[in-house]
Amino acid sequence: MKLRIPKVVTIAAVAATILATTGCGGILGGNDTKTSDSGPIKIAAVIPLSGSSAPTGVYMKNGMQMAVDEINAKGGVLGRQLQFDAEDEACDPTQAAAAANKAVSNGAVISVGGYCSGATLPTLPIFSKANIPMIIPAANSQELVNQKLPNVFLINGTGTQQAAAAVKFMIKDGVKSVALVDDNTSYSKDIAAQTKKDLEADGGVKVALATSVTAGESDYSSVVHDIMGANPDMLYWTGYYQEGGLIINQLKAAGYKGKIMVADGSVDASLIEISGGTNADGVFATMTQTPDTIKGAETWIADYTKKFGSAPGPYSTQSYDAVRVAAEAITKAGSTDGTKVIAALEGIDGFQLFSGPLKFTPEHTLTNGGFQILVVKGGKFVLQDTLS
């Protein structure tokens, strides 16, 4: 299960569930959390290591571990070694809250995780209450930003920025009508709603259909019927690859001839496999940089491949950078104290990431989301348009 948080389930409700099931009022973070000023500096990552999003979680974990090992080989941070603690959240809100509590209990001083937005959201108040800074490398729902928590920083573009990139490409590609389909999750609905809003404001592309599906099902013939009936030039699917692959498969079987574009949650080799045969050929995607689309990343890719025995995938570079940003902030702060590290993160200006020099906006997001357009060719996602 990936992002399965119903709209009506609030962050507080998930946190309350954790408290109720544990019967321990003090387990939700807590200002009394003690962190040591000696020994290893503990960095936590709450990411999916099981479930259908586990392949992406492994890319993230490996990227983080690679950065930790490199920093430790150079002497660590503040004369101390980094200690990496990866906790599995399986893209499930309740499991994510439990994993965040465990990370806090383990003595984490900073968090570098966050993939599924619905699972990341309930971890925010836990890390916030413990005054632990969060550097989120992949999750990008606008709801993360809307919490306005001072400890939360995104080094991935937001859903609003992704929608803007999608609309820019639709107009550039001559699309006249589009069907918007989401999976009823925070991340997916966020992008679809903002895309619809942007399209209606521009007026150049008609929204022929805007609907939602339930994630986790095996038959999407109903929405396929609706899409065929709307007859759009393009389908923009904003959910994850498991359901996206099934919808593409069933659309092609139904004779759909229009274009298809997917959001970043569907950028994974599994989408191509699930869609079947060559059905995914020509499918576009809105996505931030992947290792293959980063100029000059050849040596990094080779080092990663040598270390882990397979090539890096989506969000491996962003996760690598999240650890580097964490180390930079602790170094600048001269301390692991959360308040001082947050101030250091806010003061970062020009620190070089794969995506370019880093400087956070007042909302703790990137000024430029860095979204580009990929396309499936020869069984893999390749760069189609930088949108620059």
Disulfide bonds with the S-S distance in Angstrom:
Cys91-Cys116 1.92
